[in-house]
Amino acid sequence: MKKIIPNIDALNIIEEGLKSGSSVRITVRGSSMSPLLLDGVDVVTLNPFIREELKVGDVILFRYREAFVLHRIVDIQGYSAHGGKIITKGDALEQREEIDFSDVVAVAEVPKIGLIKLSLRRGRIFINRIILHFSRLLK
């Protein structure tokens, strides 16, 4: 039986595990990283990280506006000991977030799903959007 606990408690447990050097597996929640990561379907492994090893393309868990977010790094602006910014974006979103290195909690190990499966996911999302659009028109 799965045990469901509040997000804040789960995130505290995740942070404690990462601080001890352990990796933590979580089920993805939300659609901002679709079609690569699907809500409630995909599982990622969160790993401790070394700041200087973060790179564009990495998917990271970070603190943002009193929440925790899992998005991709699209730009890194400086690695200085006193600064530097990371720009992130969800694969399915246009908006970007600017965060400090200190906001990063973990780097995610994303499952390799393959091009065929990714194409099928994209097709399903496209069809769902068409259905939603026409259902709104019919109301």
C-alpha positions in Angstrom: 0.0 0.0 0.0 1.3 3.5 -0.9 1.5 6.0 1.9 0.7 9.6 0.9 2.2 12.3 3.0 2.0 16.1 2.7 4.4 17.7 0.2 6.3 19.7 2.8 6.9 16.6 4.9 8.0 14.7 1.8 10.4 17.4 0.8 11.9 17.6 4.2 12.6 13.9 4.1 14.0 14.2 0.6 16.4 17.0 1.7 17.5 15.0 4.7 18.2 11.9 2.5 20.2 14.0 0.0 22.2 15.7 2.8 23.3 12.3 4.0 24.5 11.5 0.5 21.6 9.2 -0.5 19.6 9.3 -3.7 15.8 9.6 -3.4 13.1 8.4 -5.9 9.9 10.4 -6.4 6.9 10.2 -8.6 6.6 13.3 -10.8 3.6 15.6 -10.1 2.5 18.2 -12.5 2.7 18.6 -16.3 5.3 21.3 -16.8 7.9 18.7 -18.0 5.6 16.8 -20.4 5.9 14.9 -22.6 9.3 13.8 -21.2 7.8 13.4 -17.6 4.2 12.6 -17.1 2.2 13.5 -13.9 1.8 10.5 -11.7 3.4 8.1 -14.2 7.1 8.8 -14.3 9.6 8.3 -11.5 12.9 10.3 -11.2 15.9 9.7 -9.0 17.1 12.8 -7.1 20.8 12.8 -6.5 23.1 15.0 -4.5 25.1 17.4 -6.8 28.3 19.4 -7.0 27.6 23.0 -8.0 30.4 23.2 -10.6 29.1 20.1 -12.3 25.6 21.5 -13.0 25.1 22.0 -16.8 22.6 23.2 -19.3 20.2 20.4 -20.0 20.2 19.0 -16.4 16.8 18.5 -14.8 17.0 19.8 -11.2 14.7 20.1 -8.1 14.9 23.6 -6.7 13.1 25.9 -4.3 11.0 28.6 -6.0 8.5 31.0 -4.4 8.0 28.8 -1.4 7.5 25.7 -3.5 9.7 22.9 -5.0 9.9 22.7 -8.8 11.5 20.1 -11.1 12.6 21.9 -14.3 15.4 21.8 -16.9 18.5 24.2 -16.8 18.4 26.3 -19.9 21.2 28.7 -19.0 23.9 29.2 -16.3 25.2 32.7 -15.7 28.4 32.5 -13.7 29.8 30.1 -11.2 31.4 32.6 -8.7 31.6 31.8 -5.1 29.4 34.8 -4.3 26.9 34.6 -7.1 25.8 33.3 -10.3 22.3 32.5 -11.6 20.6 29.5 -13.1 17.8 29.9 -15.6 15.3 27.0 -15.7 12.2 26.2 -17.7 9.7 23.4 -17.8 9.8 21.6 -21.2 6.0 22.3 -21.7 6.2 26.0 -20.6 7.3 29.3 -22.1 8.1 31.1 -18.9 11.5 30.8 -17.3 12.7 31.0 -13.7 15.9 32.7 -12.5 17.2 31.1 -9.3 20.4 31.2 -7.2 22.7 28.1 -6.9 21.7 27.9 -3.3 18.1 27.2 -4.3 19.1 23.9 -6.0 18.1 20.8 -3.9 19.1 18.0 -6.3 19.8 17.0 -9.8 17.3 14.5 -11.3 18.2 11.3 -13.1 15.5 11.2 -15.8 14.5 7.8 -17.2 15.4 7.2 -20.8 12.1 6.6 -22.5 13.2 6.3 -26.2 12.1 8.3 -29.2 9.2 6.1 -30.1 7.6 6.3 -26.7 8.3 10.1 -26.6 6.6 10.5 -30.0 3.6 8.5 -28.8 3.3 10.7 -25.7 3.5 13.9 -27.8 0.8 12.6 -30.1 -1.5 11.8 -27.2 -1.0 15.2 -25.7 -1.7 16.8 -29.1 -4.9 14.8 -29.5 -6.0 15.7 -26.0 -5.6 19.4 -26.7 -7.7 19.1 -29.9 -10.5 17.3 -28.0 -10.4 19.9 -25.2 -10.5 22.7 -27.8 -13.5 21.3 -29.6 -15.3 20.4 -26.4 -15.1 24.0 -25.3 -16.5 25.2 -28.7 -19.5 22.9 -28.3 -20.5 24.3 -24.9 
